[in-house]
Amino acid sequence: MSAASLPAKNFSKDISKDNPITQIEITTDQARQLGELNQLTRALASPARLAILGTLAGRPGQVVTLEELAAQVGNAAGKLEREVRQLAETGLIEIKEWGSDQPGREPRPHLVVFEAQALQKLQPMIAALSQLTRQLQPAEPTDIMDERTKTVAIFIKNGQLTGWPAQFKRQVYIVEEIAKNFEPEVRYSESQVDDILKQIYEYDHCTLRRYLVDLKFLQRANGEYWKTGGQPS
């Protein structure tokens, strides 16, 4: 069925998709902790660096040469220099000694060790992340309006019809809500129906009456109207 629009008043209001943006405030310390955590996660986003860290963590407190480390992880020592430097920047490992194969050449990591105390740094980082996560989540769950409830809330205020949705499904929601003003098993004359609808929408109660009948919320016969089940919504 193609539903007619209410002609007597121009409605421009309709439901749009809500895209709420949640904003939270963070302290300087939280920002620092999150920055360090971001640096840490980026450092660990590499199989090579994970292999290096796992090898050193398995030998806590033991100083290892870069060549020994390379043999353990199955890679050339020269290819590990960049990975070792990045892990050292996070504080997860410590470069205990630097060396150079040739005079004038840039020093390279020579002795490295797993920094056991680095694990203690993770606790405040995780705590900061956990606190921000709690800020993003409400302490108590709030009721989220479904489409029908939202539609009724927008277009019916204090029992008055204030707008008309463009989408037919939402029009049915509105007519269904209006039908609640009629009692089951009560016979109404047309003038009684009009009196009720005028209280809801004075501009064009006839169109509302037609909606109620067309959508089968009201049945009509011999000049009388009575409430029925209506179109399922």
C-alpha positions in Angstrom: 0.0 0.0 0.0 1.2 3.5 -0.8 0.6 5.8 2.1 -0.4 9.4 1.5 1.4 12.2 3.2 -0.2 14.7 5.5 -0.9 17.7 3.2 -1.9 20.4 5.6 1.5 21.1 7.2 4.9 20.8 5.7 7.2 18.6 7.8 11.0 18.6 7.1 12.0 16.7 10.1 12.9 13.0 9.7 15.1 10.4 11.5 18.7 10.4 10.6 21.5 8.0 11.6 23.2 9.0 14.8 27.0 8.9 14.8 28.0 9.9 18.3 31.6 10.7 18.9 32.8 9.9 22.4 35.3 12.4 23.8 37.3 11.8 27.0 39.9 13.7 28.8 43.3 12.2 29.7 46.0 13.4 32.0 49.6 14.1 30.9 50.7 11.0 32.7 48.1 8.9 30.9 49.2 10.3 27.6 52.8 9.4 28.3 51.9 5.9 29.4 49.8 5.4 26.3 52.6 6.7 24.1 55.0 4.3 25.6 52.5 1.5 25.2 52.0 2.4 21.6 55.8 2.3 21.1 56.0 -1.0 22.8 53.3 -2.6 20.7 54.8 -1.3 17.5 58.2 -2.8 18.6 56.6 -6.2 19.2 54.7 -6.2 15.8 57.6 -8.0 14.2 58.4 -11.8 14.2 62.1 -11.0 14.3 61.9 -8.8 17.3 59.6 -11.2 19.1 62.2 -14.0 18.5 64.9 -11.8 19.9 62.9 -10.9 22.9 61.8 -14.5 23.5 65.4 -15.7 23.3 66.8 -13.1 25.7 63.8 -13.5 28.1 64.7 -17.2 28.4 68.1 -16.2 29.7 67.3 -13.4 32.2 70.3 -11.5 33.4 72.6 -13.2 31.0 74.6 -11.0 28.7 74.6 -12.4 25.2 76.7 -11.3 22.2 74.9 -10.3 19.0 76.5 -13.3 17.2 75.2 -15.7 19.8 71.8 -14.1 19.6 71.8 -14.4 15.8 72.7 -18.1 16.0 69.8 -18.6 18.4 67.2 -16.9 16.3 68.6 -18.2 13.0 69.4 -14.9 11.4 72.6 -13.0 10.4 74.0 -10.7 13.1 74.0 -7.8 10.7 70.3 -8.1 10.1 69.5 -8.0 13.8 71.2 -4.7 14.5 68.1 -2.6 13.6 65.8 -4.9 15.5 68.0 -4.8 18.6 68.2 -1.0 18.5 64.4 -0.7 18.4 63.9 -3.1 21.3 66.5 -1.2 23.3 64.5 2.0 22.7 61.5 0.5 24.4 63.6 -0.5 27.4 62.8 -4.2 27.0 66.4 -5.0 26.4 69.7 -3.2 27.2 72.7 -2.9 25.0 75.5 -3.4 27.5 78.4 -2.9 25.1 78.9 -1.4 21.6 81.6 -2.5 19.2 82.9 -1.8 15.7 84.5 -4.1 13.2 86.6 -1.3 11.6 87.9 2.0 12.9 85.7 4.9 12.0 82.7 2.7 11.4 79.5 3.3 13.3 79.4 1.2 16.5 77.0 -1.7 16.5 75.4 -3.5 19.4 77.7 -6.2 20.7 76.5 -7.3 24.1 72.7 -7.3 25.0 70.7 -8.5 27.9 67.0 -8.8 28.7 65.8 -6.0 31.0 63.7 -7.8 33.6 62.7 -4.6 35.2 61.0 -3.6 31.9 58.1 -5.8 32.8 57.4 -3.6 35.7 56.8 -0.7 33.3 54.0 -2.6 31.7 51.8 -2.4 34.8 51.2 1.4 34.8 50.8 1.3 31.0 48.1 -1.3 31.2 46.5 0.5 34.2 46.3 3.7 32.1 44.7 1.8 29.2 42.3 0.1 31.6 41.2 3.4 33.1 40.6 5.0 29.7 38.6 1.9 28.7 36.4 2.3 31.8 35.9 6.0 30.8 34.6 4.9 27.4 32.1 2.5 29.0 29.3 3.8 31.1 29.3 2.7 34.7 25.7 1.5 34.4 24.2 0.3 31.1 21.9 2.8 29.6 18.8 2.0 27.6 19.4 2.2 23.9 16.2 3.2 22.1 15.1 0.9 19.3 14.0 2.4 16.0 10.3 2.4 17.0 10.9 4.1 20.3 13.2 6.7 18.7 10.6 7.4 16.0 7.8 8.0 18.4 10.0 10.2 20.6 10.9 12.4 17.7 7.5 12.8 16.1 5.1 12.7 19.1 5.6 15.2 21.9 3.2 15.3 24.9 0.6 13.4 22.9 0.8 15.8 20.0 1.9 14.8 16.5 4.8 17.3 15.7 6.2 15.7 12.5 5.8 13.0 9.9 8.5 10.6 8.9 9.3 10.0 5.3 9.8 6.2 5.6 6.7 4.1 5.5 7.8 1.7 8.2 8.2 4.7 10.6 4.8 6.0 9.6 3.3 2.7 10.7 5.1 3.2 14.1 3.4 6.6 14.5 -0.1 5.3 13.5 0.3 2.4 15.8 1.1 4.8 18.7 -1.9 7.0 17.8 -4.1 3.9 17.9 -3.3 3.5 21.6 -5.8 6.4 22.2 -8.7 4.0 21.3 -10.0 1.4 23.7 -10.5 -2.2 22.6 -14.1 -3.4 22.3 -15.5 0.1 22.3 -17.6 1.4 19.3 -16.9 4.9 18.2 -18.8 7.2 16.0 -16.9 9.0 13.3 -17.3 12.3 15.2 -15.9 10.6 18.3 -12.9 9.4 16.3 -12.4 12.9 14.9 -12.6 14.5 18.3 -9.8 12.2 19.6 -7.6 12.7 16.5 -8.0 16.5 16.6 -6.4 16.5 20.1 -3.4 14.7 18.5 -3.2 16.6 15.2 -5.5 19.4 14.5 -4.3 20.2 11.0 -5.6 17.1 9.2 -7.4 14.6 11.5 -9.1 13.0 8.4 -5.8 11.8 7.0 -5.0 10.2 10.4 -8.3 8.5 10.4 -7.7 7.1 7.0 -4.3 5.8 8.0 -5.8 4.1 11.0 -8.3 2.3 8.8 -6.0 1.5 5.9 -3.4 0.1 8.3 -6.2 -1.9 10.0 -5.7 -0.3 13.5 -9.3 0.7 13.3 -12.2 -1.2 11.6 -15.1 0.6 10.1 -18.7 -0.5 9.3 -22.1 1.2 9.3 -20.7 4.5 10.5 -18.9 3.0 13.5 -15.2 2.4 14.3 -13.6 -0.1 16.6 -10.0 -1.0 17.4 -8.4 -4.0 15.8 -4.9 -5.6 15.8 -3.4 -3.4 13.1 -0.6 -4.1 10.7 2.3 -6.0 12.3 5.3 -3.7 12.8 
